[in-house]
Every structure is written in structure tokens, then in C-alpha cells.
Amino acid sequence: MRPKKPARKPAAKKAAANGKARKRPNKAMKLRSSALTLALALPLAWAAANTAPHAFAATHQYEGVVTRVVDGDTLYLDGVETRIRLWGLDAPERGQPGGNAAKRALREIAHGERLRCKEVDIDRYGRIVGQCFLADGGDVAALMIESGKAREYVRYSGGYYSTR
């Protein structure tokens, strides 16, 4: 017959036997910790929810004359090598129905005009995503939406153009 193995002691009992009893946090400590976490998280959540992407300080601003219109929501400014994708605008792409009309509309609005663009982001294609304005203050994306050749890209704009 085999000798019986000694019964295992639970971890807490082992620690207590070694003089290293583990303390469990009491309810008051848990509440203080939760309250602190909430106090720190709420202002950040409120700021994120109440600040549209366009309201963030632009990291860069670009100014120049539109030298080329790529499609209904992308253009080039002189002196800026990178294409600029208009923030908050969704226009049909080249080859899609309405793509040529959108490109023509953007060309009529902006080609040869001096624009001031605030960088909002850099997209996955490396383009500058910017909110661009004509010299008279007109928002190029808003003008494209008003023309009916493009629509607001609410996923990114958060409804900025539909609440104006």
C-alpha cells in the first residue's frame, strides 16, 4: 500500500502559517478607489463627448492656391506636396456614379482659389485631412454639400455640417 499524501493547505492558510497573511481590501477602500477612478475619468469622458474633431487645435495649417482637384473631396495646394482630403466630406470616387460631377463641382468652387486648411488628421493613405476655407471664409466642404454633389461624412464629422 502506498502512503497517503498530506492534504494541501489553501493558499491563504499557507500564507497565514508563514506569517504573511494577505489582507483583503475592505468595502470602504474599494469605494474610495472606485470614486477616485470615476472622478478622474468623468471629466475626460465629458470633454471627449463634447468636443467635435474640428474643435481641436490644428497641429498644422496650410495656405495656398488650389493647383489640382483629384476628385470630389481631395485636392492639392501649391507649396504642399501631400494631397489634402476634405474633412467631413464624402464624395463619390472616380469611376463611381456622380464621381465626375463631384470633381467638377469641387473644381468650380476651389480650383485657382486661395485656401486656408486646418489639419485635423492624417488618414491611412498618408493624406492630410483638413477643414479648408476660401478667402471669404466659406467652408469648402459645406459648399460641396450644399451643391448636392457630396454629402456629409457623419462618421468623422459628428454631424458638424447638419447642425449648422
N, C-alpha and C positions, 0 to 999 in steps of 0.2 A: 504494500500500500504506500501511496505517495503521501508525503507530509502536506498538510493544509497550508496554503499561502496565507499570510496575515492579511486581514481586511484593510483596504485602503482608507486612509483618513481623507475627508473632504478638504479642499484647499484652504478654506477658512480655518478649519481645525488645525491643519498643519502649521499655518502662519501663527495662530494663537499659541501653539505648542512651542514654536521657535521664538516667541516673544515679539513677533512682528504682526500683530493684529492689524488688519486692514480696516480703516474706518470708512463707513459708508456716508455719503453726504446726506444731511438731514433735509427735510422739506423746505425749511427757511433758506438754506443755502441754494437749493435748486431754484426757488422762486427769485432770489436775488440775481442769480446767473441768467435766468430767463428774462427778467426785467431789464437787465443791462444789455443783453443781446437785442431786445426789442427797441430799447432806447437808441441804440446805435444804428439799427437797420431802418427804422421808420423814416428818419429824415432823408436817407439815401434813396429809399424807395419812392418817397414823395417827389423828390427832385427829379428822378428818372421819369416818373409818370407825367410830370407837369412841365417837362421841357422837351419841346419838339427838336428834332435833329438840327433844323435850320437855326435854332436859337443859340447853339453852342458857338463859342468864339471860333472864328475861322482860323485855321492854322496858317493858311496862306491865302493871299488874294492875288488875282491875276487881272491884268488890264491890257487890252489890245484890240485891234481890229480883226473881225472875223475874216479869215482868209479862205476857209473851205468849210462846207457843210457836208458831213459824211452821210448822215441820214436824218430822220426827223427829231432825233434827240442827242446828236453828237456833232461837235464842231471843233475847229482849230482856231486859235488866236495867234496873231503874229507875235513872234518872240517866245512862244510857249511850245516846246516840242511835243508834249503829251496832249492827246485828244482830251476834250472836256465833254463829259456826259452830263446832260442837264438833270439836276436833282429833282425828284418828284414827278418826272415826266415819263410816260410810256407811249412811245410812238411805234407804229408798225415798222418792221425791219425791211431792208431792201429785199425785193423779191416777194414780199407778202402783199396781199391786197391792201391798198392805201399807202404803201411804203413810199412810192414816188410822189404822191400828193403831199405827204408829211414832209418829205425832204424839200419840195418846192416851197411849202409854207414857211419852213424854218429859214430857207434861203431868202425869201421875201422879207421876213421880219429882221433877220440879223446879218446877212452877208454884206460886208463892207462897213458895217456899223461898229462903233467902239463899244465894247462891253467891259463891265467890271464883274468878275466872278469870284465868289467866296467858296473856297474849298470846304466841302462837307465831309468827304471821304475819298478813298482810293478804292476802286472796285477790283474784282478778281481778275480783270483783264489789264490792270495797271493804269486805267484811265482815271483822270481827275473827275470826281463827281462834284459838281458845283452849282450853286444857285447864281444865275447870271442876270445882270441888269443892263438895260440900254442907258444911254447918256441921260435920257429924260426920266429915268427911274423905273421904267416899265420892266416887269419881270418877264423874261423870255418864255419861261415855261407856262406862265399864266396866259400869255398871249397865244401860245400854241394850243392850250386847252380851249380858250375862247374861240379859236378858229375852227375847232371841231376836228382837226387833223390828228390830234393826240389826246390822250386822257391822263388824268392824274394817276400816279403810281402810289396809291394809298399805303401799300405795304411799307414804303420808305418815307413817304411824306407825312403819314399820320393824319391825313385829311386837311393838311395846311391850305390847299387851294380850294377845297369845297367849303371851308368855313369863312372865306374872305368875302 
